[in-house]
Amino acid sequence: MREIFNREGIFIKFDKKVVKLENGDELVHKQERPTNLWWELKEVIKGKKIKIIVYELGE
């Protein structure tokens, strides 16, 4: 095994928006947006047999 990718950062950004409907109900819209880190990893691992280990760095 050899290391082919080593980066830190946010993988996917999440947005949450509460919308109030005409009848008074509330609807929560959730949106996920991949970051550059996600796109870089996707390109590096494409077509390879890999093992991914993820560490949380904190908030």
Backbone as CSV, one residue per row, in Angstrom:
resi,resn,N_x,N_y,N_z,CA_x,CA_y,CA_z,C_x,C_y,C_z
1,MET,0.843,-1.179,0.000,0.000,0.000,0.000,0.888,1.241,0.000
2,ARG,0.417,2.252,-0.721,1.119,3.526,-0.715,0.099,4.654,-0.639
3,GLU,0.518,5.758,-0.089,-0.367,6.912,0.047,-0.466,7.636,-1.289
4,ILE,-1.694,7.885,-1.744,-1.897,8.592,-3.012,-2.644,9.908,-2.837
5,PHE,-3.163,10.163,-1.623,-3.941,11.384,-1.391,-3.886,11.719,0.092
6,ASN,-3.522,12.946,0.427,-3.458,13.364,1.824,-3.802,14.844,1.888
7,ARG,-5.032,15.149,2.231,-5.488,16.536,2.320,-6.405,16.690,3.533
8,GLU,-6.582,17.918,3.995,-7.514,18.231,5.076,-8.516,19.245,4.572
9,GLY,-9.726,19.193,5.116,-10.716,20.190,4.763,-12.119,19.663,4.911
10,ILE,-13.049,20.465,4.478,-14.460,20.089,4.507,-14.774,19.352,3.220
11,PHE,-15.388,18.179,3.355,-15.651,17.303,2.219,-16.915,17.715,1.466
12,ILE,-17.992,17.941,2.203,-19.269,18.355,1.604,-19.866,19.439,2.495
13,LYS,-20.341,20.506,1.907,-20.985,21.580,2.653,-22.493,21.340,2.673
14,PHE,-23.093,21.547,3.853,-24.524,21.366,4.031,-25.175,22.717,4.286
15,ASP,-26.269,22.974,3.633,-27.075,24.165,3.889,-28.480,23.717,4.249
16,LYS,-29.080,24.418,5.211,-30.440,24.101,5.624,-31.241,25.396,5.606
17,LYS,-32.407,25.364,5.003,-33.241,26.551,4.895,-34.672,26.164,5.252
18,VAL,-35.287,26.903,6.176,-36.665,26.653,6.587,-37.569,27.593,5.800
19,VAL,-38.555,27.020,5.132,-39.496,27.797,4.330,-40.879,27.663,4.941
20,LYS,-41.541,28.799,5.127,-42.895,28.782,5.675,-43.890,28.740,4.513
21,LEU,-44.782,27.758,4.533,-45.778,27.590,3.483,-47.002,28.456,3.746
22,GLU,-47.831,28.618,2.727,-49.032,29.455,2.843,-49.999,28.955,3.920
23,ASN,-50.047,27.638,4.121,-50.973,27.081,5.113,-50.399,27.121,6.535
24,GLY,-49.220,27.713,6.711,-48.627,27.856,8.040,-47.607,26.787,8.390
25,ASP,-47.550,25.713,7.617,-46.568,24.663,7.868,-45.174,25.140,7.482
26,GLU,-44.170,24.465,8.030,-42.794,24.778,7.681,-42.168,23.581,6.984
27,LEU,-41.361,23.863,5.991,-40.677,22.834,5.221,-39.190,23.122,5.279
28,VAL,-38.385,22.097,5.549,-36.940,22.271,5.639,-36.302,21.790,4.340
29,HIS,-35.596,22.696,3.675,-34.842,22.345,2.470,-33.402,22.094,2.884
30,LYS,-32.870,20.931,2.513,-31.474,20.614,2.800,-30.728,20.507,1.475
31,GLN,-29.542,21.083,1.433,-28.757,21.059,0.214,-27.332,20.627,0.548
32,GLU,-26.804,19.697,-0.242,-25.424,19.253,-0.091,-24.641,19.722,-1.310
33,ARG,-23.477,20.347,-1.049,-22.632,20.797,-2.143,-21.230,20.231,-1.961
34,PRO,-20.754,19.431,-2.916,-19.389,18.915,-2.807,-18.374,20.051,-2.926
35,THR,-17.278,19.935,-2.188,-16.219,20.937,-2.230,-15.116,20.485,-3.183
36,ASN,-14.111,21.322,-3.346,-12.963,20.955,-4.182,-12.281,19.698,-3.663
37,LEU,-12.248,19.528,-2.333,-11.652,18.328,-1.739,-12.352,17.072,-2.246
38,TRP,-13.667,17.105,-2.324,-14.442,15.964,-2.815,-14.066,15.655,-4.264
39,TRP,-14.019,16.683,-5.104,-13.696,16.489,-6.525,-12.275,15.967,-6.714
40,GLU,-11.312,16.490,-5.930,-9.930,16.021,-6.026,-9.822,14.546,-5.646
41,LEU,-10.450,14.151,-4.540,-10.414,12.756,-4.108,-11.054,11.856,-5.145
42,LYS,-12.172,12.277,-5.693,-12.875,11.490,-6.711,-11.964,11.197,-7.895
43,GLU,-11.209,12.194,-8.348,-10.320,12.006,-9.495,-9.142,11.091,-9.159
44,VAL,-8.606,11.217,-7.936,-7.447,10.421,-7.541,-7.792,8.943,-7.420
45,ILE,-8.988,8.624,-6.892,-9.326,7.225,-6.615,-10.035,6.525,-7.769
46,LYS,-10.325,7.256,-8.804,-11.082,6.697,-9.929,-10.378,5.447,-10.493
47,GLY,-11.081,4.319,-10.467,-10.574,3.082,-11.052,-9.564,2.329,-10.208
48,LYS,-9.343,2.750,-8.959,-8.351,2.095,-8.105,-9.038,1.330,-6.976
49,LYS,-8.401,0.266,-6.543,-8.847,-0.435,-5.347,-8.213,0.292,-4.168
50,ILE,-9.047,0.810,-3.253,-8.546,1.689,-2.206,-9.082,1.309,-0.838
51,LYS,-8.468,1.907,0.175,-8.943,1.834,1.557,-8.967,3.267,2.059
52,ILE,-10.123,3.729,2.522,-10.258,5.097,2.988,-10.440,5.095,4.504
53,ILE,-9.630,5.913,5.195,-9.745,6.110,6.633,-9.984,7.600,6.847
54,VAL,-11.002,7.938,7.639,-11.371,9.337,7.857,-11.193,9.682,9.325
55,TYR,-10.541,10.819,9.597,-10.375,11.332,10.952,-11.094,12.659,11.062
56,GLU,-11.841,12.857,12.144,-12.486,14.136,12.385,-11.482,15.045,13.085
57,LEU,-11.258,16.236,12.521,-10.292,17.170,13.081,-10.907,18.049,14.148
58,GLY,-12.205,18.131,14.223,-12.892,18.997,15.168,-13.702,20.022,14.408
59,GLU,-14.399,20.857,15.139,-15.268,21.844,14.483,-14.591,23.162,14.310
